[in-house]
Amino acid sequence: MTRHPFRWENLIFGVVFLAIVANWAVWKQDLLTPRELSITASAALIVLGVVGIAATLWRARPASVPPTTDTTTDTTDEGAPREEADPQS
């Protein structure tokens, strides 16, 4: 699977949209006081930071490969060419 490049415009749009909705919720709907909004925003940033650090550490860890203890022997003829490896075109 190929990884897609990071798109800054999507992040900026999401942050602006979230700021507009938060402003509407605070002033028009009276859902949060400005103090509650600042505490909520701080907590959200801390949680996102911890998630980002955890994701970084999780990806940086090498995949553990269990040791193989397979003692079976392969009885195929290693000298015979295979069609997939050596196509005759």
Buried (B, 14 or more C-beta within 10 A) or exposed (E): EEEEEEEEEEEEEEEEEEEEEBEEEBEEEEEBEEEEBEEEBEEEEEEEEEEEEEEEEEEEEEEEEEEEEEEEEEEEEEEEEEEEEEEEE
